[in-house]
Amino acid sequence: MNSVNVTEQESNHKDLEKKTIAELVDAMHFEDNNALKAVKNVLPDVTELIKNIVPKIRKGGRLFYIGAGTSGRLGVLDASECPPTFGTNPEKVVGLIAGGIPALYSSIEIAEDDLNQAWEDLSKNKIDKNDFVIGIAASGSTPYVVGGLKQCQANDISTACIVCNKNSPLSKYADFKIEVIVGPEFLTGSSRLKAGTAQKLILNMISTISMILDGHVKGNKMIDMQMTNEKLNKRARRIIMEELGVDKEKANELILKHKSIRSVIDNYSNE
């Protein structure tokens, strides 16, 4: 293991309080680009992970994210976007965070130190061998996440990790490892910055590509999205107009009749 984790190393930028706003903006943008480069370096690992998630989802298995603090919030965010974007059951992709719902909007850092809580949280969701669990932790040492993956492996449940340090404790219990090394943070130790950005980019890939391969996308359109507001209703009608070559009035008629984009497309030939 590294004696000093990269995520805790001294920032390359000194005397931040003495810099101008423009200098601070430029410096942070420079570091954000380093996060993008780090993600590029792990694309083969992301590809391999998705290849192994998709068969489980196609067979009815679920994808779980577990994390604490920023990492946990990012997992919950990604999971919560799947139902409106892809029309999935909320139980298909689930985000669990140390400390539960209150930890989404306030810091409950002590919750991450419990080695057993993640497994208890997963057990409440009736986790089994058909499911897949991804542990998210910038440091790779968060007890909540480490304990969760360890228990998953002991119960023959597939695991992966998204971490920002090499050879972390979490990696020991991950069947698939994504070690995205972003370098020292702009603000020393603040892993909500580059580490969080890299994690979010990778989560975007995992959920979006998994849902594409599970059949929730046609061409480049979200045909199973939920039409829950005016903006999304307008988008649904545009998709139907483009896919079927009909005018706005016809698209509106079809949506009112079939109630979903997929149903309109599947049944249009019979109209």
Protein Blocks (a to p, Z undefined) as FASTA:
>chain_A
ZZbdfklgccfbehkllpcfklmmmmmmmmmmmmmmmmmmmmmmmmmmmmmmmmmmmnop
acddddehjllmmmmmmmmmmmmmnopafklpccddehijmlmmoccfklmmpmklmmmm
mmmnopafkbccddddfklpafklmmmmmmmmmnopacddddfbehifklmmpfbdcddd
ebjafbghiaklmmmmmmmmmmmmmmmmmmmmnopaghjacfkbccfbfklmmmmmmmmm
mmnopafklmmmmmmmnopaklmmmmmmmZZ
